[in-house]
Amino acid sequence: MKKKIIIANWKMKLSGKAARELIQEFIDIYQPTEKAEVVVCPDYLNLPLILQTIKDAEIALGAQDCFWEKTGAFTGEISPKFLKEAGARYVIVGHSERRTYLGETDEMVNNKVKAALAEGLTPIICVGETFSERQEGNKDFIIMNQVNKAIADVKLNEDDELIIAYEPVWVIGSGQAVAPEEAEHTHRVIRQVLVDNFKIDMINEKIRLIYGGSVEPANLKGFLAMPNIDGALVGGASLDPVVFNDLIKEIS
């Protein structure tokens, strides 16, 4: 049975000192549980620092993005190979903020997914509709298209895992999450796309579907009660060690 997973995305929010203080405060109150896996995704500069702090705490390290080449003349980018060597096990790809501010396309996301898997990293693929797409009634089509393009020609080996995070773009940072029933519907849509691309056993054992977007302790239980929601990608709530620990306690 797949464990639930809670992933903290710190975005570009914390300096080295602040990151060190936050993770230490969290570790001081965190009690690992067999029911949940915990992942922390700091910025690139803080990866070694955070790894050193969490190495004995049953917390996994993730990165917020990667490039699709191992090495080369790609100024400012980060190789999945380098991330693996730095101790990362997970990497977020296709976050809506990168799609919006940096012009990241579905094809780029697909290349990053393949590159991450090739290095033994677990991609966390973000998909989600904008408010205008939702108003136009195109939400399901948008989600299906994003997932299809992200996993195009992706082959999962026995040791590979994949995570798909549904994050409605219009609720990120708003403090207002969608209803758990709506998130469940969207996850069923995503699951149908997966069924068209992978064997059922692979989906059930190796792929987790999670929700992101204004997740907090008060609403997490409702999401986790849904049969197709395996965890959460957490932004703002992960920046408070007590609140983030409360999220984990909702699972345990």
N, C-alpha and C positions, 0 to 999 in steps of 0.2 A: 504493500500500500504506500502511495506517495505521501511524503510528509507535506504539511503546510509550510509555506515559506513567506517570510517577511523581509522585504528588501528596503533598506534605507538609501535614498538618493539625496546626498547632501548638496548637490548642484554646486554653484560657485558661491557658497555661503560662508565658509569658515576659513580663517587663516590657520597656519600651523599650530599656534598656541591654542586657539579656540577649539580646533579639532582634537587636539591632545586632551584638553580638559573635558570636552564632551564625552569622548569615548571612555575615559577613565571613570567619569561619574556614572556612566552607563554600566560598565563592567562591575563596579562596586555594588550595584543593586540587582544585576542580571542573574537569573537562575536558569541555566539551560534546561530544556525540556525535550524529551524524545518525540514529542508531537510536532515540533516546529524547527525549521532551519532558519537561521538569522544571517543576513548578508548586509554588509556596510559598503557603500560606494562613495568614497571620498574623491576629491579632485586628484589629478595625476601627482602633483607635488607631495601630497600627503599619503600616498600609497605606502611607502616604506615605513613611515612613522606609525600609521595605523596598524600595519601588519605586525610590527614589533609589539604593539600593545595588545593585540587580540590573539596572538599565536597560541595562548594556553586557555582561551576563553570559550571555545566552541562557537566561534563566530567566523564566517567566511568573508573573504575580501572580494569586492567587485570593483570594476572601473565604470566610468560614465560614458565611454565611447571608445572606438578604436578605428584604425584605418584598415584597408583591405589588402595591403601589401606587407610582407615581412620586413623588408628594408628598402631604402631608395631615397631619391631626392624629393621628399615630400615634406617641405618645411612646415613645422608646427604640428604635424600629425604624430600619432603614437601607434606603433605596431602591436598587433595582438601577441606576437612572439615576445616583445618586451614586457607586455603586461603579464604574461604567463611567468616569465622569469622573475618579475617583481612580486609574485605570490598571489596574483589575482586568479580567481576561479570562475568569476562571472563577468559579463560586460553588457551594459545597456547599449542597445542600438536602435536608431530610429525614433528617439524621443521627439515629441512634438516641438519642443523648443529648438532643436536642431533643424527640424524640417522647416520651421517658420523663419528663424533668424539666419540660418546658414544654407538654406536652399537644398537640404538633403532630400534626395529622391528615393522612390521605392527601389530603383535599381541599385543605388548606392547602399541601401540597407541590405539588400540581398547579397551584395558582394561582401559586406561586413559580416553577415551571418556565416557565410561559407568560410571566410578567413578565420573567424573566431573558433568555429568547430574544428578547423584544420589544426589549430594550436591547442586543442583540448579545453577551450573555454566554453562555458555555457552562455549562449546569447539570451538576453532578455529583450525580446522584440516588442517595441511599443507601437500600438495602433490606436487610432481614435478619430472621431469626427469633429469638425468645427461646429459652431452654433448655426451658421448659415446652412451647412450641409444637413444638419439635423432638421432645421425648419423646412427645408425643401423635401424632406422625406427620403433622403438618400443615405441615411446612416448605415443601414445593413449593407448596402452595395459598397459604400466606401470602405467599411471594415473588411468585407470579403476580398475586395480588390487589394487592399494593403497586405493582408495576410498571404494571399495567393502570390503576390509579387515578392514578398519577403522570403518565402520558402521555395521559390521556383528552383527546381533542379537540386534542392538540398537533399542529401542522403545522410541519414542518421545511422551511425555504426552502433555496435553493442554498448560502448561506453559513453556515447553522446547523450546529452540532455538538451532540452529546449524549453524556454519559458516565453509565453506570449502575455503581455500586459495590456489589457484594455484600459486606456486612459482617455475619457472624453476630453477633448482639448478645452472646451468651454468651461469645465469645472475645475481645472487645475489651478490651485491657489485661491479659489473662490470661497472656500469654506462650506460649499454646498455640494455634496456628493449626489449621484443618481441613486434611485431606489435600488435595493438589492435585487428585486425582481427584474428590473430592466437590465442590470448588469448580467444577471443569469441568462436572460434572453440573448444578449450579445455574445456571451460565452458559448451558447449553443450554436449560434451562427458561426463562430470561429471554429468550434469543434467540427462542424459539418465540412468546412474547408479542409481541415486536417484529415478527415476521413477520406476525402478525395485524393489525398497525397501520401498518406502513410497507412500502414497496417494498424488495425485496432489495438493489438497488443503493444505496439510501439507507442501509440497515443496514450494508452492507459498507464504505461510504466515509465515513459521517458519524457513526456511533455506535460508541463503544468500551465494552467491558465489562471492568471491573477488579475485583480482589479487595482487601479490606481486613480487618484483624483479626490483630494480632500478626505483622505482616510484618517479616522481618529478612533480612539477607544469606544466611543459611544455608538459608532455605526459598524465597526469591524465585525462584531458577532453576527449581524444580519447578513453580511456578505459571505462569511464563512459557513453559514447555515445552508447556502445554496450548493447543490450537488456538483456544479461545474466550476466552482471558484476555489482555487487551491492556495490562495494567499493574497498578499497585497504589496504593491510598490508604493512606498510612503515618502512624501516630500517634507513639507513643513513640520509634521508631527514627529519626524525622526530627529529634529534639531533640539528637542527637549528630551533629555535622557529618561526622565520619569515617565513622560507620556509614551515614549517609544517602548519602554519596559511594560507599561500598561497594555500596549497593543499585544505584546508577546504573551502576557498573562491571560489575555482573552482566549488564546488558543489552549494554553495549558490548564 
